C-alpha cells in the first residue's frame, strides 16, 4: 500500500471516530434531565453555606454517579407560595427544566395565611409548569399548631388534595424525620443544622432520582 493510500485511510478513520464521538456527545447532552427545587429556607440551607445544603450534597453525588441528572436550587429563605408563583415563569424560561419540585408553604402556614390562598397558589404553580410541559412533584408540608389544630389539619390536607386534583407526585415531608431530633436542629428549633443535611440528602436522593428516571 502506498503512503498516500495509507494516509487517506488514516484520515478516514479519524473522521469516522470524530463523527461517532460527536454523535455520542449530542446524545448524552440530549439525555440531560434537570429539576428545579423551588423551596424555602429548608431547601436553601438557612444559616449554612450553599455547598453544605442537602440539595448541593445530592448534586455532588450525582456528578459522580449520575452525571446526566441535575438539580437547580432556586430556593430562597422566607419564600412563600405567592413568591414562588411570582418567580416560577422566569425560572422555567431560564432553565428549561424537565421537573419542578415544589417545597413551599411552610412560611404561609407559620403566618396563618388563608387556606384558600395557599391552595390556589400551589395549584397555579402546578398548572403553569404543566402548560410548559414540565413535570411536577409536590412536597408535603407540616407546621406547628400555632393557629390551633383545625387550621393545622386543614393546612396539611391542602397538599394531599392539590396532588390528587392535579395528578402529581406527593413526596413526604423530609422534616418529619429531622425535626424530632434536637441534635439535627438549629437553636431556633425550625431549621435543620449542618449535621442534618446529609440525613436529608439520604432521605431525598432516592425519591428525586426515581422521578428523574421517569424522564429517560
Secondary structure, 3 states (H helix, E strand, C coil): CCHHHHHHHHHHHHHHHHHHHHHHHHHHHHCCEEEEEEECHHHHCCCCCHHHCHHHHHHHHHHHHCCCEEEEECCCCCCCHHHHHHHHHHHHHHHCCCEEEEECCHHHHHCCCCHHHHHHHHHHHHHHHHHCCCEEEEECCCCCCCCCHHHHHHHHHHHHHHHHHHCCEEECCHHHHCCCCHHHECCCCCCECHHHHHHHHHHHHHHHHHHHHCCC
